[in-house]
Amino acid sequence: MTKRGRWPHAVAAAWWPRCSRAPTRLAAITGEHLRGAKLRESDIHPFRRTFEELQIGDSLPTHRRTVTAADIVAFGGMAGDYFYMHFGKIAAKESAFGKRIAHGYFVLSVATLGRY
């Protein structure tokens, strides 16, 4: 702890907006990737690496994809998952997310295959 009783990464976060390299430095200190930190791009998909080969910041640039309500309905029908968080607009509004969310396996399939 520092003299003020704060952890170094908490102190560093205070000057983060003024330093463009701060996210990368904080990621190196904390061992966690932070938004804005340097990414490591590679032609090798992260899922084809062993755990020991992965490093903080490894990424794989892909095309952008907008998830639509039709995607959620189609995936829910295919998977048989009609949980209210995916389909109940009113019930989902009262949840921690505040709105409907995509199925976890839908997100995983799009991330790994680019489609479902």
DSSP file (Angstrom, degrees, kcal/mol; ACC not computed):
  #  RESIDUE AA STRUCTURE BP1 BP2  ACC     N-H-->O    O-->H-N    N-H-->O    O-->H-N    TCO  KAPPA ALPHA  PHI   PSI    X-CA   Y-CA   Z-CA
    1    1 A M              0   0    0      0, 0.0     6,-0.2     0, 0.0     2,-0.1   0.000 360.0 360.0 360.0 153.6    0.0    0.0    0.0
    2    2 A T    >   -     0   0    0      4,-2.0     3,-1.8     1,-0.1     5,-0.0  -0.249 360.0 -87.7 -86.8-179.5    1.1    3.5   -0.6
    3    3 A K  T 3  S+     0   0    0      1,-0.3    -1,-0.1     2,-0.1     0, 0.0   0.833 128.9  52.6 -58.6 -33.9    1.3    6.3    2.0
    4    4 A R  T 3  S-     0   0    0      2,-0.1    -1,-0.3     1,-0.0     3,-0.1   0.471 118.7-110.2 -84.4  -0.4   -2.3    7.2    1.5
    5    5 A G  S <  S+     0   0    0     -3,-1.8     2,-0.3     1,-0.3    -2,-0.1   0.658  77.6 124.8  83.2  15.6   -3.5    3.6    2.1
    6    6 A R        -     0   0    0      2,-0.0    -4,-2.0     1,-0.0    -1,-0.3  -0.829  65.8-109.5-109.0 148.5   -4.5    3.0   -1.5
    7    7 A W    >>  -     0   0    0     -2,-0.3     4,-1.8    -6,-0.2     3,-0.9  -0.436  32.7-113.8 -70.5 149.3   -3.2    0.2   -3.8
    8    8 A P  H 3> S+     0   0    0      0, 0.0     4,-2.7     0, 0.0     5,-0.2   0.855 115.7  53.4 -55.0 -39.3   -0.9    1.3   -6.6
    9    9 A H  H 3> S+     0   0    0      1,-0.2     4,-1.6     2,-0.2     5,-0.1   0.817 107.1  52.5 -69.9 -26.8   -3.3    0.4   -9.3
   10   10 A A  H <> S+     0   0    0     -3,-0.9     4,-0.7     2,-0.2    -1,-0.2   0.887 111.8  45.9 -70.6 -38.9   -6.1    2.5   -7.7
   11   11 A V  H >X S+     0   0    0     -4,-1.8     3,-0.9     1,-0.2     4,-0.7   0.916 111.6  51.7 -67.2 -43.3   -3.7    5.5   -7.6
   12   12 A A  H >X S+     0   0    0     -4,-2.7     3,-0.9     1,-0.3     4,-0.5   0.852 101.0  62.2 -62.9 -34.2   -2.7    4.9  -11.2
   13   13 A A  H >< S+     0   0    0     -4,-1.6     3,-0.6     1,-0.2    -1,-0.3   0.793  94.1  64.1 -62.7 -26.7   -6.3    4.8  -12.2
   14   14 A A  H << S+     0   0    0     -3,-0.9    -1,-0.2    -4,-0.7    -2,-0.2   0.842 110.5  35.7 -66.8 -33.0   -6.6    8.4  -11.0
   15   15 A W  H XX S+     0   0    0     -3,-0.9     3,-1.3    -4,-0.7     4,-0.5   0.363  88.0 106.7-100.7   5.8   -4.2    9.6  -13.7
   16   16 A W  G X< S+     0   0    0     -3,-0.6     3,-1.7    -4,-0.5     6,-0.3   0.881  72.9  56.4 -50.4 -48.4   -5.3    7.1  -16.3
   17   17 A P  G 34 S+     0   0    0      0, 0.0    -1,-0.3     0, 0.0    -2,-0.1   0.764 107.2  51.0 -60.8 -22.5   -7.2    9.7  -18.5
   18   18 A R  G <4 S+     0   0    0     -3,-1.3     2,-0.5     1,-0.1    -2,-0.2   0.533 105.6  59.1 -91.8  -5.5   -4.0   11.8  -18.8
   19   19 A C    X<  -     0   0    0     -3,-1.7     3,-1.2    -4,-0.5    -1,-0.1  -0.955  59.8-162.9-131.2 114.6   -1.7    8.9  -19.9
   20   20 A S  T 3  S+     0   0    0     -2,-0.5     4,-0.3     1,-0.3    -1,-0.1   0.736  93.7  51.6 -68.8 -22.0   -2.4    6.9  -23.1
   21   21 A R  T 3> S+     0   0    0      1,-0.2     4,-2.2     2,-0.1     3,-0.3   0.497  82.2  96.3 -91.3  -3.5   -0.1    4.1  -22.0
   22   22 A A  H <> S+     0   0    0     -3,-1.2     4,-3.1    -6,-0.3     5,-0.3   0.888  78.6  53.2 -57.1 -45.1   -1.7    3.7  -18.6
   23   23 A P  H  > S+     0   0    0      0, 0.0     4,-2.2     0, 0.0    14,-0.3   0.907 111.2  47.3 -59.1 -39.4   -4.0    0.8  -19.5
   24   24 A T  H  > S+     0   0    0     -3,-0.3     4,-1.8    12,-0.3    -2,-0.2   0.910 114.0  47.2 -66.9 -42.0   -1.1   -1.3  -20.9
   25   25 A R  H  X S+     0   0    0     -4,-2.2     4,-1.9     2,-0.2    -1,-0.2   0.921 112.8  48.6 -64.9 -44.0    1.0   -0.5  -17.8
   26   26 A L  H  X S+     0   0    0     -4,-3.1     4,-3.2     1,-0.2     5,-0.3   0.882 108.6  54.1 -64.7 -37.4   -1.8   -1.4  -15.5
   27   27 A A  H  X S+     0   0    0     -4,-2.2     4,-2.1    -5,-0.3     5,-0.4   0.897 108.7  49.5 -62.2 -39.5   -2.5   -4.6  -17.3
   28   28 A A  H  < S+     0   0    0     -4,-1.8    -1,-0.2     2,-0.2    -2,-0.2   0.873 115.6  43.5 -66.8 -36.5    1.2   -5.6  -16.9
   29   29 A I  H  < S+     0   0    0     -4,-1.9    -2,-0.2     1,-0.1    -1,-0.2   0.932 123.2  34.0 -73.6 -47.1    1.0   -4.8  -13.1
   30   30 A T  H  < S-     0   0    0     -4,-3.2    -2,-0.2     2,-0.2    -3,-0.2   0.693  97.4-128.7 -86.4 -19.6   -2.3   -6.5  -12.4
   31   31 A G  S  < S+     0   0    0     -4,-2.1     2,-0.4    -5,-0.3    -3,-0.1   0.704  74.4 108.7  76.8  18.5   -2.1   -9.4  -14.8
   32   32 A E  S    S-     0   0    0     -5,-0.4    -1,-0.3    -6,-0.3     2,-0.2  -0.984  73.4-115.0-128.9 140.1   -5.6   -8.5  -16.2
   33   33 A H        -     0   0    0     -2,-0.4     2,-0.4    -3,-0.1    -9,-0.1  -0.534  31.9-162.2 -73.4 137.4   -6.4   -7.0  -19.6
   34   34 A L    >   -     0   0    0     -2,-0.2     3,-2.5   -11,-0.2    -7,-0.1  -0.930  30.4 -95.4-119.8 144.7   -8.0   -3.5  -19.4
   35   35 A R  T 3  S+     0   0    0     -2,-0.4     3,-0.1     1,-0.3   -11,-0.0  -0.345 114.7  27.6 -56.3 133.3   -9.9   -1.7  -22.1
   36   36 A G  T 3  S+     0   0    0      1,-0.4   -12,-0.3   -13,-0.1    -1,-0.3   0.253  91.9 127.3  95.4 -11.5   -7.5    0.5  -24.0
   37   37 A A  S <  S-     0   0    0     -3,-2.5    -1,-0.4   -14,-0.3   -15,-0.1  -0.377  73.5 -82.2 -75.2 158.8   -4.5   -1.7  -23.3
   38   38 A K        -     0   0    0    -17,-0.1     2,-0.3    -3,-0.1    -1,-0.1  -0.341  45.5-142.7 -62.2 136.3   -2.3   -2.8  -26.2
   39   39 A L        -     0   0    0     -3,-0.1     2,-0.7    -2,-0.0    19,-0.2  -0.749   3.8-138.5-100.3 150.2   -3.6   -5.9  -28.0
   40   40 A R  E     -a   58   0A   0     17,-3.2    19,-2.5    -2,-0.3     2,-0.3  -0.918  23.3-161.0-108.2 106.1   -1.5   -8.7  -29.4
   41   41 A E  E     +a   59   0A   0     -2,-0.7     2,-0.3    17,-0.2    19,-0.2  -0.647  15.9 167.4 -90.4 145.3   -2.8   -9.7  -32.8
   42   42 A S        -     0   0    0     17,-0.9    -2,-0.0    -2,-0.3     0, 0.0  -0.983  44.5-128.3-150.9 156.0   -1.9  -13.0  -34.4
   43   43 A D  S    S+     0   0    0     -2,-0.3     2,-0.6     2,-0.1    -1,-0.1   0.618  89.7  89.1 -79.8 -13.0   -3.1  -15.2  -37.3
   44   44 A I  S    S-     0   0    0      1,-0.0    -2,-0.1     2,-0.0     5,-0.1  -0.762  86.6-121.2 -89.1 123.8   -3.4  -18.1  -34.9
   45   45 A H    >   -     0   0    0     -2,-0.6     3,-2.2     1,-0.1     4,-0.2  -0.388  17.2-126.6 -62.7 136.2   -6.8  -18.3  -33.3
   46   46 A P  G >  S+     0   0    0      0, 0.0     3,-1.4     0, 0.0    -1,-0.1   0.801 109.1  62.2 -55.8 -29.6   -6.6  -18.1  -29.5
   47   47 A F  G 3  S+     0   0    0      1,-0.3    -2,-0.1    65,-0.1    65,-0.0   0.630  97.3  58.9 -72.7 -11.2   -8.7  -21.3  -29.2
   48   48 A R  G <  S+     0   0    0     -3,-2.2     2,-0.3     2,-0.1    -1,-0.3   0.347  93.6  85.1 -96.5   5.6   -5.9  -23.1  -31.1
   49   49 A R  S <  S-     0   0    0     -3,-1.4     2,-0.1    -4,-0.2     5,-0.0  -0.739  80.7-116.6-104.0 153.8   -3.3  -22.2  -28.4
   50   50 A T    >>  -     0   0    0     -2,-0.3     4,-1.0     1,-0.1     3,-0.8  -0.430  33.9-105.6 -78.9 164.7   -2.5  -24.0  -25.2
   51   51 A F  G >4 S+     0   0    0      1,-0.3     3,-0.7     2,-0.2    -1,-0.1   0.889 121.9  54.8 -57.8 -40.0   -3.1  -22.3  -22.0
   52   52 A E  G 34 S+     0   0    0      1,-0.2    -1,-0.3     3,-0.0    -3,-0.0   0.773 104.8  54.5 -67.1 -25.6    0.6  -21.8  -21.5
   53   53 A E  G <4 S+     0   0    0     -3,-0.8    -1,-0.2     2,-0.0    -2,-0.2   0.691  87.9  97.7 -81.9 -19.2    0.9  -20.1  -24.9
   54   54 A L    <<  -     0   0    0     -4,-1.0     2,-0.3    -3,-0.7    -3,-0.0  -0.422  53.6-170.9 -72.8 144.2   -1.8  -17.5  -24.2
   55   55 A Q    >   -     0   0    0     -2,-0.1     3,-2.1   -15,-0.1   -15,-0.1  -0.943  36.2 -85.7-131.2 155.0   -0.7  -14.0  -23.0
   56   56 A I  T 3  S+     0   0    0     -2,-0.3     3,-0.1     1,-0.3   -24,-0.1  -0.386 116.0  25.9 -59.7 130.2   -2.6  -11.1  -21.7
   57   57 A G  T 3  S+     0   0    0      1,-0.3   -17,-3.2    -2,-0.1    -1,-0.3   0.359  79.5 151.6  96.2  -4.7   -3.9   -9.0  -24.6
   58   58 A D  E <   +a   40   0A   0     -3,-2.1    -1,-0.3   -19,-0.2     2,-0.3  -0.371  21.3 168.7 -58.1 136.0   -4.0  -11.8  -27.2
   59   59 A S  E     -a   41   0A   0    -19,-2.5   -17,-0.9    -3,-0.1    -1,-0.0  -0.946  34.2-147.8-146.6 165.5   -6.7  -11.0  -29.7
   60   60 A L        -     0   0    0     -2,-0.3     2,-0.2   -19,-0.2   -17,-0.1  -0.900  23.6-136.8-138.1 106.6   -8.1  -12.1  -33.0
   61   61 A P        +     0   0    0      0, 0.0     2,-0.3     0, 0.0    -2,-0.0  -0.433  33.1 171.2 -65.9 132.8   -9.6   -9.3  -35.2
   62   62 A T        -     0   0    0     -2,-0.2     3,-0.1     1,-0.1     2,-0.1  -0.810  38.6 -78.6-132.0 173.9  -12.8  -10.5  -36.8
   63   63 A H        -     0   0    0     -2,-0.3     2,-0.2     1,-0.1    -1,-0.1  -0.365  53.2-102.7 -71.1 156.8  -15.6   -8.9  -38.8
   64   64 A R        -     0   0    0     -2,-0.1     2,-0.4     2,-0.0    -1,-0.1  -0.512  37.1-169.5 -78.7 149.1  -18.2   -6.9  -36.9
   65   65 A R        -     0   0    0     -2,-0.2     2,-0.6    -3,-0.1    49,-0.0  -0.977  14.3-147.7-143.4 127.7  -21.6   -8.5  -36.3
   66   66 A T        -     0   0    0     -2,-0.4     2,-0.5     0, 0.0    -2,-0.0  -0.842  18.5-138.7 -94.0 124.8  -24.7   -6.9  -35.0
   67   67 A V        -     0   0    0     -2,-0.6     2,-0.2     4,-0.0    -2,-0.0  -0.723  25.1-165.5 -84.2 126.3  -26.9   -9.2  -33.0
   68   68 A T     >  -     0   0    0     -2,-0.5     4,-1.6     1,-0.1     3,-0.3  -0.626  35.7-108.6-108.3 167.6  -30.6   -8.8  -33.8
   69   69 A A  H  > S+     0   0    0      1,-0.2     4,-2.5    -2,-0.2     5,-0.2   0.849 120.5  59.7 -61.3 -34.0  -33.8   -9.9  -32.1
   70   70 A A  H  > S+     0   0    0      1,-0.2     4,-2.6     2,-0.2    -1,-0.2   0.870 101.9  52.9 -63.5 -36.3  -34.2  -12.3  -35.0
   71   71 A D  H  > S+     0   0    0     -3,-0.3     4,-2.6     2,-0.2     5,-0.2   0.919 110.3  47.5 -62.8 -43.7  -30.8  -14.0  -34.0
   72   72 A I  H  X S+     0   0    0     -4,-1.6     4,-2.7     2,-0.2    -2,-0.2   0.921 113.8  46.8 -65.1 -44.6  -32.0  -14.4  -30.4
   73   73 A V  H  X S+     0   0    0     -4,-2.5     4,-2.3     2,-0.2    -2,-0.2   0.924 114.0  47.7 -64.2 -44.8  -35.4  -15.8  -31.5
   74   74 A A  H  X S+     0   0    0     -4,-2.6     4,-2.2     2,-0.2    -2,-0.2   0.925 115.0  44.7 -63.3 -44.8  -33.8  -18.2  -34.0
   75   75 A F  H  X S+     0   0    0     -4,-2.6     4,-2.8     2,-0.2     6,-0.3   0.919 112.3  51.8 -67.5 -42.2  -31.1  -19.4  -31.5
   76   76 A G  H  X>S+     0   0    0     -4,-2.7     4,-1.7    -5,-0.2     5,-1.3   0.898 111.4  47.9 -59.7 -40.8  -33.6  -19.8  -28.7
   77   77 A G  H  <5S+     0   0    0     -4,-2.3    -1,-0.2     2,-0.2    -2,-0.2   0.900 113.5  46.9 -66.2 -41.0  -35.9  -21.9  -31.0
   78   78 A M  H  <5S+     0   0    0     -4,-2.2    -2,-0.2     1,-0.2    -1,-0.2   0.896 121.0  37.3 -67.2 -40.0  -33.0  -24.1  -32.1
   79   79 A A  H  <5S-     0   0    0     -4,-2.8    -2,-0.2    -5,-0.2    -1,-0.2   0.642 102.8-127.2 -87.8 -15.4  -31.7  -24.6  -28.5
   80   80 A G  T  <5 +     0   0    0     -4,-1.7     2,-0.8    -5,-0.3    -3,-0.2   0.753  62.5 140.6  73.6  23.2  -35.1  -24.8  -26.9
   81   81 A D      < +     0   0    0     -5,-1.3    -1,-0.2    -6,-0.3    -2,-0.1  -0.854  15.8 160.3-105.9 101.5  -34.1  -22.1  -24.4
   82   82 A Y        +     0   0    0     -2,-0.8    -1,-0.1    -3,-0.1     5,-0.1  -0.126  17.1 159.5-111.3  35.1  -36.9  -19.7  -23.8
   83   83 A F    >>  -     0   0    0      1,-0.1     3,-2.0     4,-0.1     4,-1.3  -0.263  51.3-117.0 -58.7 144.1  -35.6  -18.2  -20.5
   84   84 A Y  H 3> S+     0   0    0      1,-0.3     4,-2.3     2,-0.2     8,-0.3   0.777 109.9  67.3 -59.8 -28.7  -37.2  -14.8  -19.7
   85   85 A M  H 34 S+     0   0    0      1,-0.2    16,-2.6     2,-0.2    -1,-0.3   0.727 109.3  38.5 -65.2 -19.3  -33.9  -13.0  -19.9
   86   86 A H  H <4 S+     0   0    0     -3,-2.0    -1,-0.2    14,-0.2    -2,-0.2   0.738 135.5  15.3 -98.5 -28.3  -33.8  -13.7  -23.6
   87   87 A F  H  < S+     0   0    0     -4,-1.3     2,-1.1     1,-0.1    -3,-0.2   0.685 100.0  85.9-122.3 -26.2  -37.5  -13.3  -24.5
   88   88 A G     X  -     0   0    0     -4,-2.3     4,-2.9    -5,-0.3     5,-0.3  -0.679  48.3-176.9 -88.9  96.3  -39.4  -11.4  -21.7
   89   89 A K  H  > S+     0   0    0     -2,-1.1     4,-1.4     1,-0.2    -1,-0.2   0.903  83.0  42.6 -59.0 -44.9  -38.9   -7.7  -22.3
   90   90 A I  H  > S+     0   0    0      2,-0.2     4,-0.8     1,-0.2    -1,-0.2   0.935 117.6  44.5 -70.7 -46.7  -40.8   -6.6  -19.2
   91   91 A A  H >4 S+     0   0    0      1,-0.2     3,-0.8     2,-0.2    -2,-0.2   0.899 113.3  51.1 -64.8 -40.2  -39.2   -9.2  -16.8
   92   92 A A  H >< S+     0   0    0     -4,-2.9     3,-1.6    -8,-0.3     6,-0.6   0.819  99.8  65.1 -66.8 -29.9  -35.7   -8.6  -18.2
   93   93 A K  H 3< S+     0   0    0     -4,-1.4    -1,-0.2    -5,-0.3    -2,-0.2   0.812 101.1  50.5 -62.4 -28.9  -36.1   -4.9  -17.7
   94   94 A E  T << S+     0   0    0     -4,-0.8    -1,-0.3    -3,-0.8    -2,-0.2   0.412  96.3  94.5 -88.9   1.7  -36.3   -5.5  -14.0
   95   95 A S  S <  S-     0   0    0     -3,-1.6     3,-0.2    -4,-0.2    -3,-0.0  -0.213  96.3 -94.5 -84.8 179.2  -33.1   -7.6  -14.0
   96   96 A A  S    S+     0   0    0      1,-0.2    -1,-0.1     2,-0.1    -3,-0.1   0.778 125.7  52.0 -64.3 -27.3  -29.5   -6.5  -13.3
   97   97 A F  S    S-     0   0    0     -5,-0.2    -1,-0.2     2,-0.1    -4,-0.1   0.771  96.4-141.6 -82.6 -26.6  -29.0   -6.0  -17.0
   98   98 A G  S    S+     0   0    0     -6,-0.6     2,-0.3    -3,-0.2    -5,-0.1   0.422  73.3  39.0  81.3  -2.7  -32.0   -3.8  -17.6
   99   99 A K  S    S-     0   0    0     -7,-0.3    -2,-0.1    -8,-0.0    -1,-0.1  -0.963 100.6 -63.4-162.4 174.6  -32.9   -5.4  -20.9
  100  100 A R        -     0   0    0     -2,-0.3     2,-0.3   -14,-0.1   -14,-0.2  -0.334  50.5-154.9 -66.9 150.3  -32.9   -8.7  -22.8
  101  101 A I        -     0   0    0    -16,-2.6     2,-0.1   -29,-0.0     3,-0.1  -0.870  17.5-103.3-125.8 159.7  -29.6  -10.5  -23.3
  102  102 A A        -     0   0    0     -2,-0.3     2,-0.1     1,-0.1   -33,-0.0  -0.436  46.5 -93.1 -77.0 154.8  -28.2  -12.9  -25.8
  103  103 A H     >  -     0   0    0      1,-0.1     4,-2.2    -2,-0.1     5,-0.2  -0.418  29.8-127.9 -64.2 140.7  -27.8  -16.6  -24.9
  104  104 A G  H  > S+     0   0    0      1,-0.2     4,-2.3     2,-0.2     5,-0.1   0.903 110.9  49.3 -58.5 -42.3  -24.3  -17.4  -23.6
  105  105 A Y  H  > S+     0   0    0      2,-0.2     4,-2.4     1,-0.2    -1,-0.2   0.796 106.9  56.3 -70.4 -26.7  -23.9  -20.3  -26.1
  106  106 A F  H  > S+     0   0    0      2,-0.2     4,-2.4     1,-0.2     5,-0.2   0.950 109.0  46.2 -64.9 -47.8  -25.1  -17.9  -28.9
  107  107 A V  H  X S+     0   0    0     -4,-2.2     4,-2.4     1,-0.2    -2,-0.2   0.918 113.9  49.1 -60.1 -44.5  -22.3  -15.5  -28.0
  108  108 A L  H  X S+     0   0    0     -4,-2.3     4,-2.1     1,-0.2     5,-0.3   0.905 110.9  49.3 -63.0 -42.2  -19.8  -18.4  -27.8
  109  109 A S  H  X>S+     0   0    0     -4,-2.4     4,-2.7     1,-0.2     6,-0.8   0.896 112.7  46.9 -67.4 -38.6  -20.8  -19.8  -31.1
  110  110 A V  H  X5S+     0   0    0     -4,-2.4     4,-1.3     4,-0.2    -1,-0.2   0.898 112.7  50.8 -67.3 -39.1  -20.5  -16.5  -32.9
  111  111 A A  H  <5S+     0   0    0     -4,-2.4    -2,-0.2    -5,-0.2    -1,-0.2   0.864 120.9  32.9 -67.0 -35.5  -17.2  -15.8  -31.2
  112  112 A T  H  <5S+     0   0    0     -4,-2.1    -2,-0.2    -5,-0.2    -1,-0.2   0.835 136.0  19.7 -91.3 -34.9  -15.7  -19.2  -32.3
  113  113 A L  H  <5S-     0   0    0     -4,-2.7    -3,-0.2     2,-0.3    -2,-0.2   0.642  90.7-124.3-110.3 -19.6  -17.4  -19.8  -35.6
  114  114 A G  S  <<S+     0   0    0     -4,-1.3     2,-0.3    -5,-0.7    -4,-0.2   0.410  90.9  39.0  84.9  -2.8  -18.6  -16.4  -36.8
  115  115 A R              0   0    0     -6,-0.8    -2,-0.3     1,-0.0    -1,-0.2  -0.922 360.0 360.0-158.9 177.4  -22.1  -17.8  -37.0
  116  116 A Y              0   0    0     -2,-0.3    -6,-0.1    -3,-0.1    -7,-0.0   0.330 360.0 360.0-122.7 360.0  -24.5  -20.2  -35.2
